[in-house]
Each structure stands twice: as C-alpha cells, then as structure tokens.
Amino acid sequence: MDSYQYYGTDDLYLASFIKFLKPGGQIGIVVPGFTQEFETPPAHFTRARANGGTFWADECWCFHSAAWWQRHWSKLSVIKDVEAEYQPDAVPDWIRYEKACEEAKTLIFPSEAETLEEDGGRYIALVRVTGRRKE
C-alpha cells in the first residue's frame, strides 16, 4: 500500500513482477499522481504548511499522470489491455482519510490535507492503472 510509485516507475519492474501472474491474469494499482507532468513543482507544493512541513519532497518526482502510466506500461511486451485513469472523487476521500488519521493521531508523517485542499484537484490525483499479462 502506498508504495508502487516508488519502485514501479523503473522501466524493468513490471516485467519482472508480472511473471507471478498467470497468462491473462489482471494486475492493477492505484497510486498518488498528478493531473499533468511538470518541470517545476507548483508553488503551493513547496510552501510551508501550518504543521511546519511542505508537501513536496524529492520522492514526489515518482508521481506521474495517467497518460505517463499508460505509456509506461503499454511499451512493455508482457502486458496488454492497459488502461490508466484518474479515480473520481478520490482526493476528497484522501482528505477525509488524512483528517481522520490526524484526529486519531495515527499519522506517521505530517498530514497532507492542507495541501490537498489548497490544490483542489488542479495537480494532485489518484491514478488507477490496470492491464493483463499476455498469453
């Protein structure tokens, strides 16, 4: 959970991982992503939040758009029927989750709710990617 984007952006990872699926088997991920690719993070990603942190860290460079994930998986010979799309209403759910964890004091890292709210879906999204192992 909340990890594939950190290693799955490697060009070779899916090809090594998909061998654990039977031919025709389906694979799917949901990862934090962006609605568009950019060269410089938007200002509200790097601005200090009330909790003292910022949303942006170098690890965020592994967040990508649905179009990026579509290309990334589709270029491989081991997978077919690749689809990548944004999850509707995912960011409001993400905000509710962050706030609930914040209230329960169960967050390991500072809450992202402030940045998610400020962003309003302009850049931050959750991306669902699915495909099937070729026969």
C-alpha positions as CSV (number, residue, x, y, z in Angstrom):
1,M,0.0,0.0,0.0
2,D,1.2,3.4,-1.0
3,S,4.5,2.1,-2.4
4,Y,4.3,1.0,-6.1
5,Q,5.0,4.5,-7.4
6,Y,8.4,4.4,-5.6
7,Y,9.7,1.4,-7.5
8,G,7.2,0.8,-10.3
9,T,8.5,3.7,-12.3
10,D,11.6,1.7,-13.1
11,D,11.3,0.5,-16.8
12,L,12.1,-3.1,-15.8
13,Y,10.0,-3.6,-12.7
14,L,6.6,-4.6,-14.2
15,A,8.3,-7.1,-16.5
16,S,9.9,-8.8,-13.5
17,F,6.8,-8.6,-11.3
18,I,4.2,-9.7,-13.9
19,K,5.7,-13.2,-14.2
20,F,3.9,-14.0,-10.9
21,L,0.5,-13.7,-12.7
22,K,-0.9,-16.5,-14.8
23,P,-1.3,-15.7,-18.5
24,G,-4.3,-13.5,-18.9
25,G,-4.2,-12.5,-15.2
26,Q,-5.1,-9.0,-14.3
27,I,-2.9,-6.5,-12.4
28,G,-3.9,-3.2,-11.1
29,I,-2.5,-0.3,-9.0
30,V,-3.8,2.9,-7.5
31,V,-1.1,5.4,-6.9
32,P,-0.8,9.1,-6.0
33,G,-0.2,11.1,-9.1
34,F,-0.6,14.3,-10.9
35,T,-3.1,15.5,-13.5
36,Q,-0.2,16.7,-15.6
37,E,3.6,16.4,-15.8
38,F,5.7,19.5,-14.9
39,E,9.3,20.6,-14.7
40,T,8.9,22.7,-11.5
41,P,6.6,21.9,-8.6
42,P,3.7,24.3,-8.2
43,A,4.3,26.9,-5.5
44,H,1.7,25.5,-3.2
45,F,3.6,22.2,-3.1
46,T,6.7,23.8,-1.6
47,R,5.1,26.4,0.7
48,A,5.3,25.7,4.4
49,R,2.1,24.4,5.9
50,A,0.6,25.0,9.3
51,N,2.2,21.8,10.6
52,G,5.7,23.2,9.6
53,G,6.3,20.8,6.7
54,T,5.9,21.0,3.0
55,F,4.1,18.6,0.6
56,W,7.0,18.5,-1.8
57,A,10.0,16.2,-1.3
58,D,12.3,14.6,-3.9
59,E,10.2,11.4,-3.6
60,C,7.3,13.2,-5.3
61,W,9.2,13.0,-8.6
62,C,7.9,9.5,-8.9
63,F,4.3,10.7,-9.0
64,H,3.0,10.8,-12.6
65,S,0.0,11.5,-14.7
66,A,-2.4,8.8,-16.0
67,A,-1.0,9.4,-19.5
68,W,2.5,8.8,-18.2
69,W,1.5,5.5,-16.6
70,Q,-0.4,4.4,-19.8
71,R,2.8,4.9,-21.8
72,H,5.0,3.4,-19.1
73,W,3.1,0.1,-19.0
74,S,2.0,-0.1,-22.7
75,K,5.5,0.0,-24.0
76,L,6.2,-3.5,-22.4
77,S,5.8,-6.7,-24.4
78,V,4.5,-8.6,-21.4
79,I,1.2,-6.7,-20.8
80,K,-1.9,-5.9,-22.8
81,D,-5.2,-4.0,-22.4
82,V,-3.5,-1.3,-20.3
83,E,-5.8,1.4,-19.0
84,A,-4.9,4.4,-16.9
85,E,-7.4,6.9,-15.5
86,Y,-8.0,9.2,-12.6
87,Q,-10.1,8.0,-9.7
88,P,-13.2,10.2,-9.5
89,D,-13.7,11.7,-6.0
90,A,-10.5,10.2,-4.8
91,V,-8.9,13.4,-3.5
92,P,-11.9,14.3,-1.2
93,D,-11.7,10.8,0.2
94,W,-7.9,11.2,0.7
95,I,-8.6,14.5,2.5
96,R,-11.1,12.8,4.8
97,Y,-8.7,10.0,5.5
98,E,-5.9,12.4,6.3
99,K,-8.1,14.4,8.7
100,A,-9.4,11.2,10.4
101,C,-5.9,9.9,10.9
102,E,-4.8,13.4,12.1
103,E,-7.6,13.4,14.7
104,A,-6.8,9.9,15.8
105,K,-3.1,10.8,16.0
106,T,-2.2,7.8,13.8
107,L,-0.3,9.6,11.1
108,I,3.4,8.6,10.7
109,F,4.1,11.7,8.5
110,P,2.5,15.1,8.8
111,S,-1.0,15.4,7.2
112,E,-1.3,16.3,3.5
113,A,-4.8,17.6,4.0
114,E,-3.9,21.2,3.8
115,T,-2.1,20.9,0.5
116,L,-4.8,18.6,-0.9
117,E,-7.4,21.1,-0.1
118,E,-5.4,24.1,-1.5
119,D,-4.7,22.1,-4.6
120,G,-8.4,21.4,-5.2
121,G,-7.6,18.7,-7.8
122,R,-5.6,21.0,-10.1
123,Y,-2.5,18.8,-9.9
124,I,-2.9,16.1,-7.3
125,A,-4.9,13.0,-8.2
126,L,-5.0,9.2,-7.6
127,V,-4.3,7.2,-10.7
128,R,-5.7,3.7,-11.4
129,V,-3.7,1.5,-13.8
130,T,-4.8,-1.9,-15.0
131,G,-3.6,-4.5,-17.5
132,R,-3.4,-8.2,-18.3
133,R,-0.5,-10.5,-18.7
134,K,-0.1,-11.5,-22.3
135,E,-0.8,-15.2,-23.1
